[in-house]
């Protein structure tokens, strides 16, 4: 998988083993939202982080450090 950037969709991110745990660790609300399931292909991590005031750079660093 290529480096995850702010433009990566949640669907693509969740294909990476361990990504769900990283997103949950950072309290990404989309992980528990039933409606988000239908928009995973459209939701970009950068936009979601901005909407909820989450630390995008830290999230990206953690995601890209997954093996």
C-alpha positions as CSV (number, residue, x, y, z in Angstrom):
1,X,0.0,0.0,0.0
2,X,1.2,3.5,-0.8
3,X,1.8,6.2,1.7
4,X,-1.4,7.4,3.3
5,X,-2.1,11.1,2.8
6,X,-4.8,13.5,3.8
7,X,-6.6,12.6,0.5
8,X,-6.9,8.9,1.3
9,X,-10.4,7.6,1.8
10,X,-11.4,5.7,4.9
11,X,-12.2,2.7,2.7
12,X,-8.6,2.6,1.4
13,X,-7.2,3.2,4.8
14,X,-9.2,0.4,6.4
15,X,-7.7,-2.1,4.0
16,X,-4.4,-1.8,5.9
17,X,-4.1,-4.2,8.8
18,X,-4.3,-2.4,12.1
19,X,-5.7,0.8,10.7
20,X,-9.0,0.5,12.4
21,X,-7.3,0.4,15.8
22,X,-5.3,3.5,15.0
23,X,-8.4,5.4,13.9
24,X,-10.2,4.3,17.0
25,X,-7.3,5.3,19.2
26,X,-7.6,8.9,17.8
27,X,-11.4,8.8,18.5
28,X,-12.4,9.1,14.8
29,X,-16.2,9.3,15.1
30,X,-16.8,7.7,11.8
31,X,-15.8,4.3,13.1
32,X,-18.9,4.1,15.2
33,X,-21.3,6.0,12.9
34,X,-23.7,3.6,11.0
35,X,-24.2,6.2,8.3
36,X,-20.4,6.5,7.6
37,X,-20.4,2.9,6.4
38,X,-22.2,4.0,3.3
39,X,-19.7,6.8,2.6
40,X,-16.4,5.2,3.3
41,X,-15.4,5.5,-0.4
42,X,-15.9,9.3,-0.3
43,X,-14.7,10.3,3.2
44,X,-11.1,11.5,3.1
45,X,-9.1,11.4,6.3
46,X,-8.1,15.0,5.9
47,X,-11.6,16.3,5.7
48,X,-12.8,14.1,8.6
49,X,-9.9,15.2,10.8
50,X,-10.7,18.8,10.0
51,X,-14.4,18.4,10.7
52,X,-13.7,16.9,14.2
53,X,-10.5,18.8,15.1
54,X,-8.4,15.7,15.1
55,X,-4.6,15.7,14.9
56,X,-4.2,14.8,11.2
57,X,-0.4,14.7,11.2
58,X,-0.3,12.3,14.2
59,X,-3.0,10.1,12.6
60,X,-1.1,9.9,9.3
61,X,2.2,9.2,11.1
62,X,0.6,6.3,13.0
63,X,-1.1,4.9,10.0
64,X,2.1,5.1,7.8
65,X,4.1,3.4,10.6
66,X,1.9,0.3,10.4
67,X,3.8,-2.7,8.9
